[in-house]
Amino acid sequence: NRNLQNAIDASGPGDTLILHGNFPWWDGEEYLSGRRTTIGAKTNLTLIADETDGASVSGNERDALLIWGSTNITVAGITFSLHNAHGINITSSSDVLVSNCTLRANTGSGSGKNGLYATSGPVTVKDCTVDVTTSHTGIDTRNDSHNSLIQNNTITNCSIGIILWGDDSQAIGNTVSHCSETGIHAGNGNDRAIVRSNTVHHCGTGMGNGVAKSTEYSYNVVYSNTVGIGIDPDYNGSGRTGYQVDHNTVYGNGTGIRIADVHYVDYHQVAANIVVGNGTGIDFDNIADSGGTVPDILYSVLWNNTTDYANDAVAATKTGVVTFDPGFHSTDPAHKWFLQLGPATPQAVLTTGDDSNHGGAAYMGAIEPYFPAGTVISVQ
């Protein structure tokens, strides 16, 4: 919309533009194909929707919003409707915050048509709703988008929900579902990715990575995926400094946790997970044959899977693994305390799975255990 673009072009550092209503790329009755709203070479600019009227920005063939060469940009509360292009494209920019926005309905085919696409950073995307189509990515942060934070977003109906490729980047507290390939993908050589406290379900692979370094997957709830957590790096590469998979609740997947072809890692940790009701609980595939070290399985619940272990996981060292009914407070997925340990947890679970380095047996899995006030947790 020319009025919106004129306002952005005329803005100065510290300005706030409040958007009212809809801003399509129309000029009278002429649809301006190939145009896009652009924030270029700006500093300290806020673009926000009116609290009463709301606001939407649409694009056709080009991005609904392009942010380039800018710093300290805030975009909040706006709905971006996109066709055959990215909803928001961030390049050569830093300290960009996108919050409480809706990114939806990308009807184009082929690549390069994601809800949000960033090739620079840091970028923070929080409290947004993303629903594009199954051939596109919801939030895509690429290799130079370092120190980015993807937090508390709801993402559905994508090919990949979140791509987390920048160094020291985090995906925290997101709900990702019905993605045909992967819910959350951390990879492509990035360092120190953190994937924590997310809920991912009904995807191909819930969460995983290819050639990432020092990746942490912790406190996630991962269910009803083909593979819950899948780590499959390029084992012929080098410098894969390690990964940890701990305090996750993984249930109802084809395979709960799959780690394959891991080579050249300095450390690995698979600990304090609750892995129940999967086809295969834990699968370590082609690790020993590729020259890698098979991880230990520590202080976890492996129960009620069709097969608890596959391939190298069968012979893996297991310490403090509970393989009997752990006495969950509820096994009803609709219950508030589904798969949480609680007062009915047998003493044998607390004894077998006790490990102070991982919080103790009562705190295995991703979900806070249910203990009414005054409950004494006793480990003998």
ABEGO torsion letter per residue (X at the ends): XAAAAAAAAABBBGBBBBBBEBBBBBBEABBBBGBBBBBBGBBGBBBBBBAAAEBBBBBBGBBABBBBGBBGBBBBGBBBBBBGBBABBBBGBBGBBBBGBBBBGBABBEBGBBABBBABOBBBBBGBBBBBBAABBABBBBAABBGBBBBGBBBBGBABABBBABBGBBBBGBBBBGBAABABBBBGGBBGBBBBGBBBBGBABABEBBABBGBBBBGBBBBGBABABBBBBBAABBGBAEBBBBGBBBBGBABABBBBGBBGBABBBBBGBBBBGBABABBBBGAAAAGBBBBBBBGBBBBGBABABBEAAAABBBBGBBABBAGBABABAABAABGBBBAABBAAAAAAABBAAAGEAAABEABBBBBBBGBBBBBX
